[in-house]
Amino acid sequence: MLPSGRRQLRILVSAPGQLRAYLTADLLRRAAEQSGLLPEVSELLPTGVDTTRLRATCDDLNIHPPVATLTALSVEAGMQPFDVGLGLGDEALSAITGLARLWARVSRDNHEAQPGPEPLALRLSLMRLAYGERLWSHWTPTADAEALGHWRELVAQWARSASGAMSRPHADAITRAFAHDLDSPAAVTTLAELADDPDVADGVKFETFAAADRLFGLDLARDVGK
């Protein structure tokens, strides 16, 4: 991740095929936009990799596609996405090639997570993970799908209440979580605490959830008006 210019933020996904890396880049992009920056996500892929499945899964998970793709071959030829060299040697390029698959394992036998009937439940599951934490250690697709459905139902209900300003303590806690090493688990926990807080008015909860979802990307207001 390299800043370029006064307001630009360029993000390079250099773990090709790894779904979690693309989600991280998407969260960074969303947080950067909230901060007034102009983010641009590029990716580094081995030559000849079929990204059809990865692209479809990213679409299902509300992950914005990269604006540019750099191949390992073009890196070897000296074509760089930024003004500074990536410094990739043969060993690094070999490692990149070996990573060219969708990564969302849920068990130690390398089975991959499937988005399922509610794809954004997988996005929520990944957002609950701390840095370096394995998906299979906490992945509960049914529970996350139920949580997502419950939040959407609440948001649709809150939308019928008198509007109010966002809950500043909760909104600030979410902002701090994203600013602190992209701590999405803490941000998700704050959102859950807000949903259950009896002292916060429904209209305030609605405004806070709606604003937070610009970072979360979980389509929390999808059922409003239904």
DRENKOLLUM-354038 format. One record per atom (N, C-alpha, C): x, y, z; atom name. Coordinates in Angstrom, 1 decimal. Example, Ala and Ser with C-alpha at 12.3 -4.5 7.8 and 13.67 -1.06 7.14 Angstrom:
       X       Y       Z  at
    13.2    -5.7     7.8   N
    12.3    -4.5     7.8  CA
    13.2    -3.3     7.8   C
    12.8    -2.2     7.1   N
    13.7    -1.1     7.1  CA
    12.9     0.0     7.9   C
END
This chain:
       X       Y       Z  at
     0.9    -1.2     0.0   N
     0.0     0.0     0.0  CA
     0.9     1.2     0.0   C
     0.8     2.1    -1.0   N
     1.7     3.2    -1.2  CA
     0.8     4.5    -1.5   C
     1.1     5.6    -0.7   N
     0.4     6.8    -1.0  CA
     1.0     7.4    -2.3   C
     0.2     8.0    -3.1   N
     0.7     8.7    -4.3  CA
     0.0    10.0    -4.5   C
     0.7    11.1    -4.4   N
     0.1    12.4    -4.5  CA
    -0.5    12.8    -3.2   C
    -1.2    13.9    -3.2   N
    -1.7    14.5    -2.0  CA
    -2.9    13.8    -1.5   C
    -3.8    13.3    -2.3   N
    -5.0    12.7    -1.9  CA
    -5.3    11.3    -2.4   C
    -4.3    10.7    -3.0   N
    -4.4     9.4    -3.6  CA
    -3.9     8.3    -2.6   C
    -4.5     7.1    -2.7   N
    -4.0     6.0    -1.9  CA
    -4.1     4.8    -2.9   C
    -2.9     4.3    -3.2   N
    -2.9     3.1    -4.1  CA
    -2.6     1.9    -3.3   C
    -3.5     0.9    -3.6   N
    -3.5    -0.4    -2.8  CA
    -3.2    -1.5    -3.8   C
    -2.2    -2.3    -3.5   N
    -1.8    -3.4    -4.3  CA
    -2.1    -4.8    -3.6   C
    -3.0    -5.6    -4.2   N
    -3.2    -6.9    -3.8  CA
    -2.2    -7.9    -4.3   C
    -1.2    -8.3    -3.5   N
    -0.1    -9.1    -4.0  CA
    -0.2   -10.5    -3.5   C
    -1.4   -10.9    -3.1   N
    -1.7   -12.3    -2.7  CA
    -2.8   -12.9    -3.6   C
    -2.4   -13.1    -4.9   N
    -3.4   -13.4    -5.9  CA
    -4.3   -14.6    -5.6   C
    -5.5   -14.5    -5.8   N
    -6.5   -15.6    -5.6  CA
    -6.9   -15.7    -4.2   C
    -6.4   -15.0    -3.2   N
    -6.8   -15.0    -1.8  CA
    -7.9   -14.1    -1.6   C
    -9.1   -14.7    -1.4   N
   -10.3   -13.9    -1.2  CA
   -10.2   -12.9     0.0   C
    -9.5   -13.3     1.0   N
    -9.4   -12.5     2.2  CA
    -8.5   -11.2     1.9   C
    -7.5   -11.4     1.0   N
    -6.7   -10.2     0.7  CA
    -7.5    -9.2    -0.1   C
    -8.4    -9.7    -1.0   N
    -9.3    -8.8    -1.8  CA
   -10.3    -8.1    -0.9   C
   -10.8    -8.8     0.1   N
   -11.7    -8.2     1.1  CA
   -10.9    -7.1     1.9   C
    -9.7    -7.4     2.3   N
    -8.9    -6.4     3.0  CA
    -8.7    -5.1     2.2   C
    -8.4    -5.3     0.9   N
    -8.2    -4.2     0.0  CA
    -9.5    -3.4    -0.1   C
   -10.7    -4.1    -0.2   N
   -12.0    -3.4    -0.3  CA
   -12.3    -2.6     1.0   C
   -12.0    -3.2     2.1   N
   -12.2    -2.5     3.4  CA
   -11.3    -1.2     3.5   C
   -10.0    -1.4     3.0   N
    -9.1    -0.2     3.0  CA
    -9.7     0.9     2.0   C
   -10.2     0.4     0.9   N
   -10.7     1.4    -0.1  CA
   -11.9     2.1     0.5   C
   -12.8     1.4     1.2   N
   -14.0     2.1     1.8  CA
   -13.5     3.1     2.9   C
   -12.6     2.6     3.7   N
   -12.1     3.5     4.8  CA
   -11.4     4.7     4.2   C
   -10.7     4.6     3.2   N
   -10.0     5.7     2.6  CA
   -10.9     6.7     2.0   C
   -12.0     6.2     1.3   N
   -13.0     7.1     0.8  CA
   -13.7     7.9     1.9   C
   -13.9     7.2     3.0   N
   -14.6     7.9     4.2  CA
   -13.6     9.0     4.7   C
   -12.3     8.8     4.5   N
   -11.3     9.8     5.0  CA
   -11.0    10.9     4.0   C
   -11.7    10.9     2.8   N
   -11.5    11.9     1.8  CA
   -10.4    11.6     0.9   C
    -9.8    10.4     0.9   N
    -8.8    10.0     0.0  CA
    -9.4     9.5    -1.3   C
    -8.5     9.3    -2.3   N
    -9.0     8.7    -3.6  CA
    -8.2     7.4    -3.8   C
    -8.9     6.3    -3.3   N
    -8.2     5.0    -3.4  CA
    -8.2     4.4    -4.7   C
    -7.2     3.6    -5.0   N
    -7.1     2.9    -6.3  CA
    -6.5     1.5    -6.0   C
    -7.3     0.4    -6.3   N
    -6.8    -0.9    -6.0  CA
    -6.3    -1.6    -7.3   C
    -5.1    -2.1    -7.2   N
    -4.6    -2.9    -8.3  CA
    -4.2    -4.3    -7.8   C
    -4.0    -5.2    -8.7   N
    -3.7    -6.6    -8.3  CA
    -2.5    -7.1    -9.0   C
    -1.8    -8.0    -8.4   N
    -0.6    -8.7    -9.0  CA
    -1.0   -10.2    -9.2   C
    -1.0   -10.6   -10.4   N
    -1.4   -12.0   -10.7  CA
    -0.3   -12.7   -11.6   C
    -0.2   -14.0   -11.3   N
     0.7   -14.8   -12.2  CA
     0.1   -14.8   -13.7   C
     1.0   -14.9   -14.6   N
     0.5   -14.9   -16.0  CA
    -0.4   -16.1   -16.3   C
    -1.5   -15.8   -17.0   N
    -2.4   -16.8   -17.5  CA
    -3.4   -17.4   -16.5   C
    -3.5   -16.7   -15.3   N
    -4.4   -17.2   -14.3  CA
    -5.9   -16.9   -14.7   C
    -6.8   -17.9   -14.6   N
    -8.2   -17.7   -14.8  CA
    -8.8   -17.2   -13.6   C
    -9.3   -15.9   -13.6   N
    -9.9   -15.3   -12.4  CA
   -11.4   -15.3   -12.4   C
   -12.0   -16.1   -13.3   N
   -13.5   -16.1   -13.5  CA
   -14.2   -16.4   -12.1   C
   -13.8   -17.4   -11.5   N
   -14.4   -17.8   -10.2  CA
   -14.1   -16.8    -9.1   C
   -12.9   -16.3    -9.1   N
   -12.6   -15.3    -8.0  CA
   -13.4   -14.0    -8.2   C
   -13.5   -13.6    -9.5   N
   -14.3   -12.4    -9.8  CA
   -15.7   -12.5    -9.4   C
   -16.3   -13.7    -9.7   N
   -17.7   -14.0    -9.4  CA
   -17.9   -14.0    -7.9   C
   -17.0   -14.6    -7.1   N
   -17.1   -14.6    -5.7  CA
   -16.9   -13.2    -5.1   C
   -16.0   -12.4    -5.6   N
   -15.8   -11.1    -5.1  CA
   -17.1   -10.2    -5.4   C
   -17.7   -10.4    -6.5   N
   -19.0    -9.7    -6.8  CA
   -20.1   -10.1    -5.8   C
   -20.1   -11.4    -5.5   N
   -21.1   -11.9    -4.5  CA
   -20.9   -11.3    -3.1   C
   -19.6   -10.9    -2.8   N
   -19.3   -10.4    -1.5  CA
   -19.1    -8.9    -1.5   C
   -19.7    -8.2    -2.5   N
   -19.6    -6.7    -2.6  CA
   -18.2    -6.2    -2.5   C
   -17.3    -7.0    -3.1   N
   -15.9    -6.5    -3.2  CA
   -15.6    -5.9    -4.5   C
   -15.3    -4.6    -4.5   N
   -15.1    -3.8    -5.8  CA
   -13.9    -4.4    -6.5   C
   -14.0    -4.6    -7.8   N
   -12.9    -5.2    -8.6  CA
   -11.8    -4.2    -8.7   C
   -10.5    -4.8    -8.8   N
    -9.4    -3.9    -9.0  CA
    -9.5    -3.1   -10.3   C
    -8.9    -1.9   -10.3   N
    -9.0    -1.1   -11.5  CA
    -7.9    -1.4   -12.5   C
    -6.9    -2.2   -12.1   N
    -5.8    -2.6   -12.9  CA
    -5.2    -3.9   -12.5   C
    -4.7    -4.7   -13.4   N
    -4.1    -5.9   -13.2  CA
    -2.7    -5.9   -13.7   C
    -1.7    -6.3   -12.8   N
    -0.3    -6.4   -13.2  CA
     0.0    -7.9   -13.1   C
     0.6    -8.5   -14.2   N
     1.0    -9.9   -14.2  CA
     2.4   -10.1   -13.7   C
     2.7   -11.3   -13.2   N
     4.1   -11.6   -12.8  CA
     5.1   -11.4   -14.0   C
     4.6   -11.7   -15.2   N
     5.4   -11.6   -16.4  CA
     5.8   -10.1   -16.6   C
     4.8    -9.2   -16.5   N
     5.1    -7.8   -16.7  CA
     6.0    -7.2   -15.6   C
     5.9    -7.8   -14.4   N
     6.8    -7.4   -13.4  CA
     8.3    -7.7   -13.8   C
     8.4    -9.0   -14.3   N
     9.8    -9.4   -14.7  CA
    10.3    -8.5   -15.8   C
     9.3    -8.0   -16.6   N
     9.7    -7.1   -17.8  CA
    10.0    -5.7   -17.4   C
     9.7    -5.4   -16.1   N
    10.0    -4.1   -15.6  CA
     8.8    -3.1   -15.6   C
     7.6    -3.7   -15.8   N
     6.4    -2.8   -15.8  CA
     5.9    -2.8   -14.4   C
     5.8    -1.6   -13.8   N
     5.4    -1.4   -12.4  CA
     4.2    -0.6   -12.3   C
     3.3    -1.0   -11.3   N
     2.1    -0.2   -11.1  CA
     2.3     1.1   -10.4   C
     3.5     1.3    -9.7   N
     3.8     2.5    -9.0  CA
     5.1     3.0    -9.4   C
     5.5     4.1    -8.8   N
     6.7     4.8    -9.2  CA
     7.9     4.2    -8.6   C
     7.7     3.2    -7.7   N
     8.9     2.5    -7.1  CA
     8.8     1.1    -7.4   C
    10.0     0.4    -7.5   N
    10.0    -1.0    -7.9  CA
     9.5    -1.9    -6.8   C
     8.9    -3.0    -7.1   N
     8.4    -4.0    -6.2  CA
     9.5    -4.9    -5.6   C
    10.6    -5.0    -6.4   N
    11.7    -5.8    -5.9  CA
    11.4    -7.3    -5.8   C
    10.7    -7.8    -6.7   N
    10.3    -9.2    -6.6  CA
    11.4   -10.1    -7.3   C
    11.9   -11.0    -6.6   N
    12.9   -12.0    -7.2  CA
    12.2   -13.2    -7.6   C
    13.0   -14.2    -8.1   N
    12.4   -15.5    -8.6  CA
    11.6   -16.2    -7.5   C
    12.2   -16.2    -6.3   N
    11.5   -16.9    -5.2  CA
    10.1   -16.3    -4.9   C
    10.1   -15.0    -4.9   N
     8.8   -14.3    -4.6  CA
     7.8   -14.6    -5.7   C
     8.2   -14.5    -7.0   N
     7.3   -14.8    -8.1  CA
     6.8   -16.3    -8.1   C
     7.7   -17.2    -7.7   N
     7.3   -18.6    -7.5  CA
     6.2   -18.7    -6.5   C
     6.4   -18.0    -5.4   N
     5.4   -18.1    -4.3  CA
     4.1   -17.5    -4.7   C
     4.1   -16.4    -5.5   N
     2.9   -15.8    -6.0  CA
     2.1   -16.8    -6.9   C
     2.9   -17.5    -7.8   N
     2.2   -18.4    -8.7  CA
     1.5   -19.5    -7.9   C
     2.2   -20.0    -6.8   N
     1.6   -21.0    -6.0  CA
     0.3   -20.6    -5.2   C
     0.1   -19.3    -5.1   N
    -1.0   -18.8    -4.3  CA
    -2.2   -18.5    -5.2   C
    -2.1   -18.8    -6.5   N
    -3.1   -18.4    -7.4  CA
    -4.4   -19.3    -7.4   C
    -5.1   -19.2    -6.3   N
    -6.4   -19.9    -6.2  CA
    -7.2   -19.2    -5.2   C
    -8.5   -19.5    -5.1   N
    -9.4   -18.9    -4.2  CA
    -9.1   -19.4    -2.8   C
    -8.8   -18.5    -1.8   N
    -8.4   -18.9    -0.5  CA
    -9.5   -18.5     0.5   C
   -10.2   -19.5     1.0   N
   -11.2   -19.3     2.0  CA
   -11.5   -20.6     2.7   C
   -10.4   -21.2     3.2   N
   -10.5   -22.6     3.7  CA
   -11.2   -22.6     5.1   C
   -12.0   -23.6     5.3   N
   -12.7   -23.7     6.5  CA
   -12.3   -25.0     7.3   C
   -11.4   -25.7     6.8   N
   -10.9   -26.9     7.6  CA
    -9.5   -27.2     7.1   C
    -8.8   -28.1     7.8   N
    -7.4   -28.4     7.5  CA
    -7.3   -29.3     6.3   C
    -8.4   -29.7     5.7   N
    -8.2   -30.6     4.5  CA
    -8.4   -29.7     3.3   C
    -8.2   -28.4     3.4   N
    -8.2   -27.5     2.3  CA
    -9.5   -27.3     1.6   C
   -10.6   -27.7     2.2   N
   -11.9   -27.4     1.6  CA
   -12.1   -25.9     1.6   C
   -12.8   -25.4     0.6   N
   -12.9   -24.0     0.5  CA
   -14.4   -23.6     0.9   C
   -14.5   -22.4     1.5   N
   -15.8   -21.9     1.8  CA
   -16.5   -21.5     0.6   C
   -17.8   -21.8     0.6   N
   -18.7   -21.4    -0.5  CA
   -19.6   -20.3    -0.1   C
   -19.8   -19.3    -0.9   N
   -20.7   -18.1    -0.5  CA
   -22.0   -18.6     0.0   C
   -22.6   -19.6    -0.6   N
   -23.9   -20.1    -0.1  CA
   -25.1   -19.2    -0.6   C
   -26.3   -19.5    -0.1   N
   -27.5   -18.7    -0.5  CA
   -27.4   -17.2     0.0   C
   -26.7   -16.9     1.1   N
   -26.5   -15.5     1.5  CA
   -25.0   -15.3     1.5   C
   -24.5   -14.8     0.3   N
   -23.0   -14.7     0.2  CA
   -22.4   -13.7     1.2   C
   -23.1   -12.7     1.5   N
   -22.5   -11.7     2.4  CA
   -22.4   -12.2     3.9   C
   -22.9   -13.4     4.2   N
   -22.6   -14.0     5.4  CA
   -21.2   -14.4     5.5   C
   -20.6   -14.8     4.4   N
   -19.2   -15.1     4.3  CA
   -18.3   -13.8     4.5   C
   -18.8   -12.7     3.9   N
   -18.1   -11.5     4.1  CA
   -18.1   -11.1     5.6   C
   -19.2   -11.3     6.3   N
   -19.3   -11.0     7.7  CA
   -18.4   -12.0     8.5   C
   -18.3   -13.2     8.1   N
   -17.5   -14.2     8.8  CA
   -16.0   -13.8     8.7   C
   -15.6   -13.3     7.5   N
   -14.2   -12.9     7.3  CA
   -13.9   -11.6     8.1   C
   -14.9   -10.7     8.2   N
   -14.7    -9.5     8.9  CA
   -14.6    -9.8    10.4   C
   -15.1   -10.9    10.9   N
   -15.0   -11.2    12.3  CA
   -13.6   -11.7    12.7   C
   -12.7   -12.0    11.7   N
   -11.4   -12.6    12.0  CA
   -10.4   -11.5    12.3   C
    -9.6   -11.8    13.3   N
    -8.4   -11.0    13.5  CA
    -7.3   -11.3    12.5   C
    -6.3   -10.4    12.4   N
    -5.2   -10.6    11.5  CA
    -4.5   -11.9    11.8   C
    -4.3   -12.7    10.8   N
    -3.7   -14.0    10.9  CA
    -4.5   -15.1    11.5   C
    -5.8   -14.9    11.8   N
    -6.6   -15.9    12.4  CA
    -7.2   -16.7    11.2   C
    -7.3   -18.0    11.4   N
    -7.8   -18.9    10.4  CA
    -9.3   -18.9    10.4   C
    -9.8   -19.0     9.1   N
   -11.2   -19.0     9.0  CA
   -11.9   -20.2     9.6   C
   -11.3   -21.3     9.5   N
   -11.9   -22.5    10.0  CA
   -12.1   -22.5    11.5   C
   -11.3   -21.7    12.2   N
   -11.4   -21.7    13.7  CA
   -12.7   -21.1    14.2   C
   -13.3   -20.2    13.4   N
   -14.5   -19.5    13.9  CA
   -15.7   -19.5    12.9   C
   -15.5   -20.1    11.8   N
   -16.5   -19.9    10.7  CA
   -17.8   -20.6    11.1   C
   -18.9   -19.8    11.2   N
   -20.2   -20.3    11.5  CA
   -21.2   -19.7    10.5   C
   -21.2   -20.3     9.2   N
   -22.0   -19.6     8.2  CA
   -23.5   -19.5     8.5   C
   -24.1   -20.5     9.2   N
   -25.5   -20.4     9.5  CA
   -25.7   -19.3    10.5   C
   -24.9   -19.2    11.5   N
   -25.0   -18.2    12.6  CA
   -24.9   -16.8    12.0   C
   -23.9   -16.6    11.1   N
   -23.6   -15.3    10.5  CA
   -24.7   -14.9     9.5   C
   -25.3   -15.9     8.8   N
   -26.4   -15.6     7.9  CA
   -27.6   -15.2     8.8   C
   -27.8   -15.8     9.9   N
   -29.0   -15.5    10.8  CA
   -28.7   -14.1    11.4   C
   -27.5   -13.8    11.8   N
   -27.2   -12.5    12.3  CA
   -27.4   -11.4    11.3   C
   -27.0   -11.6    10.1   N
   -27.2   -10.7     9.0  CA
   -28.7   -10.4     8.7   C
   -29.4   -11.5     8.7   N
   -30.9   -11.4     8.5  CA
   -31.5   -10.6     9.6   C
   -31.1   -10.9    10.8   N
   -31.7   -10.2    12.0  CA
   -31.4    -8.7    11.9   C
   -30.2    -8.3    11.6   N
   -29.8    -6.9    11.5  CA
   -30.6    -6.2    10.4   C
   -30.8    -6.9     9.3   N
   -31.5    -6.3     8.2  CA
   -33.0    -6.1     8.6   C
   -33.5    -7.0     9.3   N
   -34.9    -6.9     9.8  CA
   -35.0    -5.7    10.8   C
   -34.1    -5.6    11.7   N
   -34.1    -4.5    12.6  CA
   -33.9    -3.1    11.9   C
   -33.0    -3.1    10.9   N
   -32.8    -1.8    10.2  CA
   -34.1    -1.4     9.5   C
   -34.8    -2.4     8.8   N
   -36.1    -2.1     8.2  CA
   -37.1    -1.6     9.2   C
   -37.1    -2.1    10.4   N
   -38.0    -1.7    11.4  CA
   -37.6    -0.3    11.9   C
   -36.3    -0.1    12.2   N
   -35.9     1.2    12.7  CA
   -36.1     2.3    11.7   C
   -36.1     2.0    10.4   N
   -36.3     3.0     9.3  CA
   -37.7     3.7     9.4   C
   -38.7     3.0    10.1   N
   -40.0     3.5    10.2  CA
   -40.1     4.5    11.5   C
   -39.1     4.6    12.2   N
   -39.1     5.4    13.4  CA
   -38.6     6.8    13.1   C
   -38.8     7.7    14.0   N
   -38.4     9.1    13.8  CA
   -36.9     9.1    13.7   C
   -36.4     9.9    12.7   N
   -34.9     9.9    12.5  CA
   -34.2    10.7    13.6   C
   -32.9    10.4    13.8   N
   -32.1    11.1    14.7  CA
   -30.6    11.1    14.3   C
   -29.8    11.9    14.9   N
   -28.4    11.9    14.6  CA
   -27.8    10.6    14.9   C
   -26.7    10.3    14.3   N
   -26.0     9.0    14.6  CA
   -25.6     9.0    16.0   C
   -25.4     7.8    16.5   N
   -24.8     7.6    17.9  CA
   -23.3     7.9    17.8   C
   -22.9     9.0    18.2   N
   -21.5     9.4    18.1  CA
   -20.5     8.4    18.8   C
   -20.9     7.9    20.0   N
   -19.9     7.0    20.6  CA
   -19.7     5.7    19.8   C
   -20.8     5.2    19.2   N
   -20.7     4.0    18.4  CA
   -20.0     4.2    17.1   C
   -20.4     5.3    16.4   N
   -19.8     5.7    15.2  CA
   -18.3     5.9    15.3   C
   -17.9     6.6    16.4   N
   -16.5     6.9    16.6  CA
   -15.7     5.6    16.9   C
   -16.4     4.7    17.7   N
   -15.7     3.4    18.0  CA
   -15.4     2.6    16.7   C
   -16.4     2.7    15.8   N
   -16.2     2.0    14.5  CA
   -15.1     2.6    13.7   C
   -15.1     3.9    13.6   N
   -14.0     4.6    12.9  CA
   -12.6     4.3    13.5   C
   -12.5     4.3    14.9   N
   -11.3     4.0    15.5  CA
   -10.8     2.6    15.2   C
   -11.8     1.7    15.2   N
   -11.4     0.3    14.9  CA
   -10.8     0.1    13.5   C
   -11.4     0.8    12.5   N
   -10.9     0.7    11.2  CA
    -9.5     1.4    11.1   C
    -9.4     2.5    11.9   N
    -8.1     3.2    11.8  CA
    -7.0     2.5    12.5   C
    -7.3     1.6    13.4   N
    -6.4     0.8    14.2  CA
    -6.1    -0.5    13.6   C
    -5.2    -0.6    12.6   N
    -4.9    -1.8    12.0  CA
    -6.1    -2.5    11.3   C
    -7.0    -1.7    10.8   N
    -8.2    -2.3    10.2  CA
    -8.8    -3.4    11.0   C
    -9.2    -3.0    12.3   N
    -9.7    -4.0    13.2  CA
   -11.2    -4.2    13.0   C
   -11.5    -4.9    11.9   N
   -12.9    -5.2    11.6  CA
   -13.6    -6.0    12.6   C
   -13.0    -7.0    13.4   N
   -13.7    -7.7    14.4  CA
   -14.3    -6.7    15.5   C
   -13.5    -5.7    15.9   N
   -13.9    -4.8    16.9  CA
   -15.1    -3.9    16.3   C
   -15.0    -3.6    15.0   N
   -16.1    -2.8    14.4  CA
   -17.4    -3.6    14.4   C
   -17.3    -4.9    14.1   N
   -18.5    -5.7    14.0  CA
   -19.1    -5.9    15.4   C
   -18.2    -6.0    16.4   N
   -18.7    -6.1    17.8  CA
   -19.4    -4.8    18.2   C
   -18.9    -3.7    17.8   N
   -19.5    -2.4    18.2  CA
   -20.9    -2.3    17.5   C
   -21.0    -2.8    16.3   N
   -22.3    -2.8    15.6  CA
   -23.3    -3.7    16.3   C
   -22.9    -4.8    16.8   N
   -23.8    -5.8    17.5  CA
   -24.2    -5.2    18.8   C
   -23.3    -4.5    19.5   N
   -23.6    -3.8    20.8  CA
   -24.6    -2.7    20.6   C
   -24.5    -2.0    19.5   N
   -25.4    -0.9    19.2  CA
   -26.8    -1.5    19.0   C
   -26.9    -2.6    18.2   N
   -28.2    -3.2    18.0  CA
   -29.0    -3.6    19.2   C
   -28.2    -4.0    20.2   N
   -28.8    -4.5    21.5  CA
   -28.9    -3.5    22.6   C
   -28.5    -2.2    22.3   N
   -28.5    -1.2    23.3  CA
   -29.9    -0.6    23.5   C
   -30.5    -0.8    24.7   N
   -31.8    -0.3    24.9  CA
   -31.9     1.2    25.1   C
   -30.8     1.8    25.3   N
   -30.8     3.2    25.6  CA
   -30.6     4.1    24.4   C
   -30.5     3.5    23.2   N
   -30.3     4.2    21.9  CA
   -31.6     4.1    21.2   C
   -32.1     5.3    20.7   N
   -33.4     5.3    20.0  CA
   -33.3     4.6    18.7   C
   -34.4     4.1    18.2   N
   -34.4     3.3    17.0  CA
   -34.0     4.1    15.8   C
   -34.4     5.4    15.7   N
   -34.0     6.2    14.6  CA
   -32.5     6.5    14.6   C
   -32.0     6.6    15.8   N
   -30.5     6.8    15.9  CA
   -29.8     5.5    15.4   C
   -30.3     4.4    15.8   N
   -29.7     3.1    15.4  CA
   -29.7     3.0    13.9   C
   -30.8     3.4    13.3   N
   -30.9     3.3    11.8  CA
   -29.9     4.2    11.1   C
   -29.7     5.4    11.6   N
   -28.8     6.3    10.9  CA
   -27.4     5.8    11.1   C
   -27.1     5.2    12.3   N
   -25.7     4.7    12.6  CA
   -25.4     3.5    11.8   C
   -26.4     2.6    11.7   N
   -26.2     1.4    10.9  CA
   -26.0     1.7     9.4   C
   -26.8     2.6     8.9   N
   -26.8     3.0     7.5  CA
   -25.4     3.6     7.1   C
   -24.9     4.5     8.0   N
   -23.6     5.1     7.8  CA
   -22.5     4.1     7.9   C
   -22.6     3.2     8.9   N
   -21.5     2.2     9.1  CA
   -21.5     1.2     7.9   C
   -22.6     1.0     7.3   N
   -22.6     0.0     6.2  CA
   -21.8     0.5     5.0   C
   -21.5     1.8     4.9   N
   -20.6     2.3     3.8  CA
   -19.2     1.7     4.0   C
   -18.9     1.3     5.2   N
   -17.6     0.7     5.5  CA
   -17.8    -0.8     5.5   C
   -18.9    -1.3     6.0   N
   -19.0    -2.8     6.2  CA
   -19.4    -3.5     4.8   C
   -20.2    -2.8     4.0   N
   -20.6    -3.4     2.7  CA
   -21.5    -4.7     2.9   C
   -22.4    -4.7     3.8   N
   -23.2    -5.9     4.1  CA
   -24.7    -5.7     3.7   C
   -25.0    -4.6     2.9   N
   -26.3    -4.4     2.5  CA
   -27.3    -4.4     3.6   C
   -27.0    -3.7     4.7   N
   -27.8    -3.8     5.9  CA
   -29.2    -3.1     5.7   C
   -29.3    -2.2     4.8   N
   -30.6    -1.5     4.6  CA
   -31.4    -2.1     3.4   C
   -31.0    -3.3     3.0   N
   -31.6    -3.9     1.8  CA
   -33.1    -4.1     1.9   C
   -33.6    -4.4     3.1   N
   -35.0    -4.7     3.2  CA
   -35.9    -3.5     3.6   C
   -35.3    -2.3     3.7   N
   -36.0    -1.1     4.0  CA
   -37.1    -0.9     2.9   C
   -38.4    -0.7     3.4   N
   -39.4    -0.4     2.5  CA
   -40.2    -1.6     2.0   C
   -39.7    -2.8     2.3   N
   -40.4    -4.0     1.9  CA
   -41.5    -4.4     2.8   C
END
